Amino acid sequence: MSVLAMVKTTHVDQGQAMSDEAMLGGLGSLAIVTIALNEATNLPALKASIDQLRQESPGVELLTVLVDTGSSDRTVSIARTLSFDLVIEAPGSNIPAARNIGARATNSQWIGFIDADCRPQVGWLETAVAVLALDELTIAGWTFEFPANPTWVQRAWKAHWDTKFDATEGDDRSPYRGAEARRLIHGGNMAITRPAFEKLDGFDERYQTGEDSDLVFRARDFEIVGAPGLAVVHTGEPETLIEFFRQQLWHATGSNRVRDDQGAGRAPKNFAVAVALSAGWGITVSTLALWLRRLTLLGLGFAPLLVVLGLPALRTAWRAKQIRLWAPLAVLYGAYGLARSIKLLGGTRSVRSWRSDAARDG
């Protein structure tokens, strides 16, 4: 039996299973789908942010859909109290399955995906409607904004994303099209037309993570737009180095089958290989130096690793005009490279979501 067939679907106003005839949506409507697992504390702020969007495009029917994947807290009851238009209980479903369930529970003209720990900013709905109207086969999105008072990890990683591609540089807030636009879109902040979603048959449910990259890279001939106006603040960004490493280890589990269109996936793999080789060289030479009591060889051992991590960190810090971020970026690139190296060695097959680990530790 499919996950969809096992779903318990509940309308928040009636508390009864919805029939096909009662499905929400229609022409001129956009359904925002949010998946949740123990997100009770995040839902009030998310719903308040979405409700503020309704004033931007009053001619568009804005629907809110929450798909709960088996929360043990009060996520479902709070969602009902907050008057989400549709609450769906789908215990045990993974991220892509939950996204598909939420999208297929409506027949809205457009679909938005916003994670529970995100806060859409003013202009999100207006931008989504304008961009999705460009073509019936359109996918749009943008990178996350980071919360106020970021930690050193968040500050450095924001500089990484702000300078990652030419599309994210400068003050131009107009929509961006091109090959790199595909890499600026992810499932936590995405908007897609119904025809595009249906033609792609939704997200690939075999993925645990990386389903968003797969979806976008399968859309070969679609209109792909990186739209800065789709601004979303992500409150769930890793705050510590350990959380960051767990996140990268988790993301690495989903990159095995992502399409290699236009070189996608090559750069992370090449970087991981470079980190693994340079680290291996450093360990080997350092061990030999200690055994021979030739401590002068230690510098020679780790010089390649310092170059592999230091040069991209310097490039990012220079482009961000924040040279002081060079060292933090080098550390983060080291953690990223280690996670990807572990993936190359097959060590990420049973890794759990980093958010699950963070929730457990908290």
Salt bridges, closest charged atoms under 4 A:
ASP13 OD2 - HIS11 ND1 4.00
GLU39 OE2 - ARG355 NH2 3.79
ASP51 OD1 - LYS47 NZ 3.00
ASP51 OD1 - ARG54 NE 3.34
GLU89 OE2 - ARG80 NH2 3.14
ASP115 OD1 - ARG99 NH1 3.51
ASP117 OD2 - HIS234 NE2 2.96
ASP117 OD2 - ARG355 NH1 2.54
ASP162 OD2 - LYS158 NZ 2.64
ASP166 OD1 - ARG319 NH2 3.47
GLU169 OE2 - ARG319 NH2 2.13
GLU180 OE1 - ARG183 NE 3.62
GLU198 OE2 - ARG194 NH1 3.69
ASP201 OD1 - ARG104 NH2 3.21
ASP204 OD2 - ARG206 NH2 2.69
GLU211 OE2 - ARG99 NE 3.19
ASP214 OD2 - ARG218 NE 2.83
ASP214 OD1 - ARG259 NH1 2.18
GLU223 OE2 - ARG177 NE 2.55
GLU237 OE2 - HIS234 ND1 2.57
ASP260 OD2 - ARG266 NE 3.00
ASP261 OD2 - ARG220 NH1 3.76
ASP357 OD1 - ARG352 NH2 2.87
ASP357 OD1 - ARG360 NH1 3.84
ASP361 OD2 - ARG246 NH1 2.57
ASP361 OD1 - ARG360 NE 3.39
